[in-house]
Amino acid sequence: MRSHPETGEYAPFYDGYIQRVKDDPVDAMQRQIDVTLALLAPLSETRALHRYAPEKWSIKEVVGHLADVERVMSYRAMRLAREDATPLPAFDENTYVPAGRFDRRSLNDLLDELRAVRAASLALFQGFDNDAWIRRGTVSGKTMSVRALAHIIPGHERHHDELFRTRYGLA
């Protein structure tokens, strides 16, 4: 049941991410990590500190943000897939990024972490049966399904890949 989620399976906030994923989300995650790593790995440490505007995140901060968001979404998916009915709270990426101090770490370290997070996400999602994929729960006060969370991960990464290319000038 890796099919595209229906509108009632996620908060409207996530629609832009989910609509970026027309294919199987697990296949998208498998292919996409190589594209992202190939785009970012050649950057120098100086280039990885680039911000396209004064108050925007650096490339390193975006990489850390990608890993954080993927961890949160995967954790949420695991909880829902395991039939945990406990409502799950929101998280504030604008608090996480400064606290992560990603600019102090090497780009290679951050990319290794992103690769490891993706491997863990793939193992998790590949282990879900059809029933798990359609399970729903409450996340940030809204209904969310496992398959919506699976689509958000690559959709979110595609969003940032687009920003890397258009705003950060990577090609």
C-alpha positions in Angstrom: 0.0 0.0 0.0 2.8 2.4 -0.9 0.3 4.3 -3.0 -0.1 8.0 -2.9 -1.9 9.2 0.3 -5.3 10.8 0.1 -5.8 14.4 1.2 -7.3 13.4 4.6 -4.2 11.5 5.6 -2.1 14.5 6.3 -2.2 18.2 7.3 -2.5 20.6 4.4 1.0 22.0 5.3 2.6 18.9 3.9 0.8 18.9 0.5 3.6 20.6 -1.3 6.1 17.8 -0.2 3.7 15.0 -0.9 2.8 16.3 -4.4 6.5 16.2 -5.3 6.5 12.4 -5.1 4.5 10.7 -7.8 6.5 7.4 -7.7 6.9 4.8 -4.9 8.3 6.7 -1.9 10.7 4.0 -0.9 12.1 3.8 -4.5 12.3 7.6 -4.5 14.3 7.6 -1.2 16.7 5.0 -2.6 17.4 6.9 -5.7 17.3 10.4 -4.3 20.0 10.0 -1.7 22.6 9.4 -4.4 21.5 12.5 -6.2 21.7 14.7 -3.1 25.1 13.4 -2.1 26.5 13.8 -5.6 25.3 17.4 -5.6 26.8 18.3 -2.2 29.9 16.1 -1.7 32.1 18.1 -4.1 31.6 21.4 -2.1 34.4 22.9 -0.2 33.9 23.7 3.5 33.8 27.4 2.7 31.1 26.8 0.0 29.1 24.6 2.4 28.8 27.6 4.8 27.1 29.7 2.1 23.7 31.3 2.8 21.7 32.8 0.0 20.5 35.6 2.3 21.5 36.8 5.7 18.8 35.1 7.8 18.7 31.9 5.7 20.4 28.6 6.7 23.8 27.6 5.3 24.1 24.5 3.1 25.5 22.6 6.1 22.5 23.7 8.2 20.2 22.5 5.5 21.9 19.1 5.4 21.6 18.8 9.2 17.9 19.9 8.8 17.3 17.1 6.2 18.6 14.5 8.6 16.6 15.9 11.5 13.4 16.0 9.6 13.9 12.5 8.2 14.5 11.1 11.7 11.4 12.8 13.0 9.2 11.6 10.2 10.6 8.0 10.4 10.0 7.9 14.1 6.5 9.1 13.6 5.9 6.5 10.9 7.3 3.7 13.2 5.0 4.8 16.1 1.9 4.8 13.8 2.9 1.6 12.1 3.2 -0.1 15.5 -0.3 1.0 16.4 0.8 3.4 19.0 -2.3 5.6 19.6 -0.4 8.3 21.6 -0.8 11.7 19.9 2.6 12.8 18.7 3.8 16.4 19.2 5.0 19.0 16.7 8.6 19.9 16.4 10.2 23.3 15.6 12.9 23.0 12.9 13.8 26.7 13.6 14.9 25.6 17.1 16.6 22.4 16.0 18.9 23.9 13.4 20.7 26.4 15.6 20.9 23.9 18.4 22.4 21.4 16.0 25.4 23.7 15.4 25.8 22.1 12.0 28.2 24.8 10.7 30.8 23.5 13.3 30.9 20.1 11.7 32.5 19.0 8.5 30.4 18.6 5.4 31.6 15.1 5.0 30.5 14.2 8.5 27.0 15.7 7.9 26.7 13.8 4.6 27.7 10.6 6.3 25.0 11.2 8.9 22.4 11.9 6.2 23.4 8.7 4.4 23.1 6.7 7.6 19.7 8.2 8.5 18.5 7.3 5.0 19.7 3.7 5.4 17.8 3.4 8.6 14.6 4.9 7.1 14.8 2.5 4.1 15.2 -0.4 6.5 12.2 0.7 8.5 9.8 1.5 5.6 10.8 -1.7 3.7 9.8 -3.7 6.7 6.2 -2.4 6.8 3.4 -4.7 5.6 0.4 -3.5 3.7 -1.6 -2.9 6.9 1.1 -0.8 8.4 1.2 1.5 5.4 -2.4 2.7 5.8 -2.4 3.1 9.6 -3.1 6.5 10.9 -2.6 8.5 14.1 -2.5 12.0 15.4 0.6 14.1 14.7 0.7 17.8 15.7 -3.1 17.6 16.3 -3.8 16.4 12.8 -4.5 13.0 11.2 -1.4 11.5 9.6 -0.8 8.1 7.9 2.3 6.1 7.5 2.2 6.4 3.7 1.9 10.2 4.0 5.0 10.3 6.2 6.8 8.1 3.7 6.0 10.6 0.9 7.0 13.6 3.0 10.6 12.4 3.4 11.5 12.4 -0.3 9.2 15.3 -1.0 10.9 17.4 1.6 14.3 16.5 0.2 13.2 17.4 -3.3 12.0 20.8 -2.0 15.5 21.5 -0.6 17.2 20.1 -3.7 15.3 22.6 -5.7 16.4 25.4 -3.3 20.0 24.1 -3.5 19.9 24.6 -7.3 17.9 27.8 -7.5 18.8 29.8 -4.4 22.2 28.4 -3.5 23.4 28.2 -7.1 24.4 24.5 -7.1 24.2 22.5 -10.3 
